[in-house]
Structures are given as C-alpha cells and as structure tokens.
C-alpha cells in the first residue's frame, strides 16, 4: 500500500460514467468535470479528511500510479475541492 508524505493524499479513482442512466452516450466534453475518488490514505499534515471519504478533486491534478492492476492518484490536499457527505 502507498503511504503518503507531508500534505499528500492517496485516492482510488472512481470510474467515470460513459453513458447516462437513460443510455445517452456522453462525449469527451461532457466528461470534462471535476473527478471523484475515495481516500485510501492521508499524509501526516492533512486535516479535515478521513480514510474512506469520497472527494471531488481538480481534474489534471496529482500523479497517477498503477500498482498490482489498481490505479491510484497521489494528490496534494489543497487540490481536493469537496467531500461528498
């Protein structure tokens, strides 16, 4: 497992929906929105987040890492926009 340092957070990436519930296929422009992920680990300087929180983060932020066929995102806490309650 990844152990983040300082103010970094490790997220598991949520799959983006490619179709709506009614079956409409989304174009690339429709998918350009803030991304969602689940917090797996937090660094020692991170406040206000807990493991298992589902968050919205800025698109294009962080570094994607693939370990054992699972994709993770390592991101600074300041790039997390909101926690989904």
C-alpha positions as CSV (number, residue, x, y, z in Angstrom):
1,X,0.0,0.0,0.0
2,X,1.1,3.6,-0.6
3,X,1.9,5.8,2.4
4,X,1.7,9.5,1.5
5,X,4.1,12.0,3.0
6,X,3.5,15.6,4.2
7,X,0.2,17.0,2.8
8,X,-0.5,14.3,0.1
9,X,-3.5,12.0,-0.1
10,X,-3.8,8.7,-1.9
11,X,-7.1,8.2,-3.7
12,X,-8.6,5.2,-5.5
13,X,-10.1,6.5,-8.7
14,X,-13.8,6.2,-9.3
15,X,-14.8,5.1,-12.8
16,X,-16.2,7.8,-15.0
17,X,-19.7,7.2,-16.4
18,X,-19.6,6.9,-20.2
19,X,-23.4,6.8,-20.5
20,X,-26.3,8.4,-18.6
21,X,-28.9,6.4,-16.7
22,X,-31.2,6.8,-19.7
23,X,-28.5,5.4,-22.1
24,X,-27.2,8.6,-23.7
25,X,-23.5,8.3,-24.6
26,X,-21.5,11.2,-23.3
27,X,-18.9,13.0,-25.4
28,X,-15.5,13.9,-24.2
29,X,-16.7,17.5,-23.5
30,X,-19.4,16.2,-21.1
31,X,-16.8,14.2,-19.2
32,X,-14.6,17.2,-18.6
33,X,-15.7,17.8,-15.0
34,X,-14.2,17.5,-11.5
35,X,-13.2,13.9,-10.8
36,X,-14.2,11.8,-7.8
37,X,-12.1,9.4,-5.7
38,X,-12.1,7.6,-2.4
39,X,-9.5,8.5,0.2
40,X,-7.3,5.4,1.0
41,X,-4.5,7.1,3.0
42,X,-3.6,10.6,4.2
43,X,-0.3,12.2,5.0
44,X,0.6,13.5,8.5
45,X,-0.1,17.2,7.7
46,X,-3.6,16.7,6.2
47,X,-6.5,18.0,8.2
48,X,-10.2,17.7,7.5
49,X,-10.1,14.4,5.6
50,X,-10.6,10.8,6.8
51,X,-9.9,7.4,5.2
52,X,-12.9,6.3,3.1
53,X,-14.2,9.8,2.4
54,X,-15.4,10.3,-1.2
55,X,-14.0,13.5,-2.6
56,X,-14.1,15.7,-5.7
57,X,-10.7,16.8,-6.8
58,X,-9.4,19.1,-9.5
59,X,-9.1,17.4,-12.9
60,X,-5.5,17.2,-14.1
61,X,-4.1,17.4,-10.5
62,X,-1.9,14.8,-8.9
63,X,0.1,11.8,-10.2
64,X,-1.5,8.6,-11.3
65,X,0.2,5.4,-10.2
66,X,-0.7,1.8,-11.1
67,X,0.2,-0.9,-8.6
68,X,-1.0,-4.5,-8.8
69,X,-3.6,-3.7,-11.6
70,X,-5.1,-1.0,-9.4
71,X,-4.9,2.7,-10.4
72,X,-4.3,5.3,-7.6
73,X,-3.9,9.1,-7.6
74,X,-1.4,10.8,-5.3
75,X,-2.6,14.4,-4.9
76,X,-2.0,17.4,-2.6
77,X,-4.8,18.1,-0.2
78,X,-5.1,21.6,-1.5
79,X,-6.3,20.2,-4.8
80,X,-9.3,18.4,-3.2
81,X,-12.3,20.6,-3.7
82,X,-15.0,18.9,-1.5
83,X,-16.0,15.9,0.5
84,X,-19.3,14.2,-0.5
85,X,-21.4,13.9,2.6
